[in-house]
Amino acid sequence: MKRLFTLCACAFAALALPHPAFAHDSRIRLFSEPSSLWNRFRAIENGRNLPTTIRTLTEAELLYSGLLEDIDRNTDNGGETAGFAPILAFNPYLLGWSGLETQRWSADAGSSDPLPSAGNLSRRSDPFYANAFRLADPVIAFGVTFASEHLYASTEIDFNTDTIASKKGASGYSAVWKPLDWASYMSFPEQAYLSWTGEQSSIVAGRIETGVGLGRSNLLLNGQARWYDQIQYNWWSDAFRFFAFWGTSATHLMKDEREVQYTLNTPGSDETSNTGWDPASNHDYASGDLAPVKLFTAHRAEFKPHPRLGLGISEFQLIGGKVPDLTNLLPVVYWHNTYTAGVSNVILHVDAWGVPVDGLLLRGEFLMDDTKSAAEQDAESKPNSWAWQLGATWVLPLSSRDWKVAVEAEYSHVDTWTYNRWQPWLVMYQRQMTAGGWYGYDIPLGHPAGGNLDEGTLNVTGVSKTGIRVEAGYSVMIKGPVYLGQIITGTDSKGDPVYIPVYYDFDAYKDFTGLTLADIEAKPNLYRHTISLSAEVPLAKSLTAQAGAEFRFTQNAGHVRGETAFESIWKAGCRWSL
């Protein structure tokens, strides 16, 4: 009752407040907005390279780079940059699904399966479900934006449908008249941030989308993630750009994850090392005193040696189980020099993008988690753990003054052990919990589907100057049987349970599990074909219709040879906002 009263009071306040809308240099434009698509396609068509591969930019930077013009901005307030405005939106919807792999992803599947296809994680660990069940806009949202000369802020209470992925069966439907589907186990806000801009620089703090990369998928800071709780700093010019990022994950652990995370001595060893799973590389005996922390940071430099070419280099760091030092936090320190095996992991990422001819953008990314050097040829050494992606965007010459049509193609490869680790707090995903702490999502911080995969995608997108967007896409993924965060339950000589993470040294613990890595890798790859369709059409100034559907056909479903699955999810809504 208290929660209901609070929500009603907030909604009434939003209705009662005056409703001025204002543009602002510090406001964030999301990568997926139709206006952002239009401006990117327009730049590529005219032979201008994109200024950066960072996926969330302030209007100030977009104006500086020529990707946004004053005519693209809502200035109904007469140009005022200070004030406040309420947020109030309603999105009546219909959502349906069929054929979901509920048995494979059920909360009970867990480690009772000797070769679980997704470790001890539930269906919530598959990013497909979280994104496919999520509406383009919340069912209900209300909040406030406020701004001064250099500051823009927005916060809201919103309700979406993504949480029902954890509670529904193989087939069913949901609709706005079923409030328990969207008003329980909420995780609001989906977006809330403070943004400050100065002379060619910005600071953003809050909950918002972001990512590094221009593709449908990307290798660093997954652009398909619902959000990141983050602080970021940006500085830009024509030839150089600097980006720094700090984000956190929920530290909630399940029982077997807790046992793995807090293992201080290598299982089967009589030596009291206090260095856990990696005594060969972990020389920090303090790492046995763990703090419940999972923090990830990134910093990035971009160079533009030519107007048509951009180059970027990024360093990404995970800190898990320790209170970070300044050496882990300072954005101008090189984190590879501060690496401690038991409580941190550091990844290198490089990319390039350019417009060699008018209308064509080419891009490529390479990520290095670990590399096996010439001096590390023994079986105990970590194998190469790399990832790479190639992609292209072609803005078709049939585009007109009012429409842009583009074909996008990309191919990604991620090695078996890339993004993985023994300790859950060092595995490269963020855990986003819903209210109550019973349910959550594990969202990869790298490629949206994690590791051990190859994926090719082809998309056609049409976008109009008035905000109409129509998309159709096809993807095929070859996914191996190794997943992020897998844990196998074995027994010791006393018959007590022992929890073993699936990592490159898994064979060292075969006496506990009765399994070898070859047994796990012998499970067949699954082949997943996905067709996606979506559209967004503004009907009036405050009314936008949206619809989408995804159809997914999987061969060797659940990594069982010959098993197939056909899943479909469709959704439609019509968003009204003040």
DAQUIFEN-V81036 format. One record per run of one state. SS is the DSSP state (helix for helix, strand for strand, loop for the rest). FROM is the first residue (numbers start at 1). TO is the last residue. Records with the same first field share a line. If there is no record, write none. Layout:
SS=FROM-TO, FROM-TO
This chain:
loop=1-1, 17-27, 31-33, 46-53, 55-55, 66-69, 73-82, 99-101, 106-109, 113-122, 126-126, 134-139, 148-150, 160-161, 167-171, 176-178, 183-191, 199-200, 209-211, 213-219, 221-227, 237-239, 249-254, 262-284, 289-293, 307-308, 321-325, 330-334, 339-343, 358-359, 371-384, 396-402, 415-423, 427-428, 434-439, 445-452, 465-468, 480-486, 492-496, 502-505, 514-516, 522-525, 541-542, 556-556, 560-563, 578-578
helix=2-16, 34-45, 59-65, 70-72, 102-105, 110-112, 123-125, 127-133, 162-166, 179-182, 255-261, 285-288, 326-329, 335-338, 424-426, 506-513, 517-521, 557-559
strand=28-30, 54-54, 56-58, 83-98, 140-147, 151-159, 172-175, 192-198, 201-208, 212-212, 220-220, 228-236, 240-248, 294-306, 309-320, 344-357, 360-370, 385-395, 403-414, 429-433, 440-444, 453-464, 469-479, 487-491, 497-501, 526-540, 543-555, 564-577
